[in-house]
């Protein structure tokens, strides 16, 4: 995984949140994806970033697999 990869996730690309989420990715749990709505979703660990890159806190979110692939993260 590229060092310090930051993704801005639209609300539709992650579960259980409202609005866009900016996340510095630390780890993707590839070994236990979730099947939902005919797609694979993955637990992603990272640091949520706020305005101007300020660290908000550690987060674990469930992210749409195809969004991770679009960002260049292999999911298999």
HELIX and SHEET records of a PDB file:
HELIX    1   1 UNK A   11  UNK A   13  5                                   3    
HELIX    2   2 UNK A   51  UNK A   53  5                                   3    
HELIX    3   3 UNK A   65  UNK A   70  1                                   6    
SHEET    1   A 4 UNK A   6  UNK A   9  0                                        
SHEET    2   A 4 UNK A  21  UNK A  36 -1                                        
SHEET    3   A 4 UNK A  39  UNK A  49 -1                                        
SHEET    4   A 4 UNK A  55  UNK A  64 -1                                        
END                                                                             
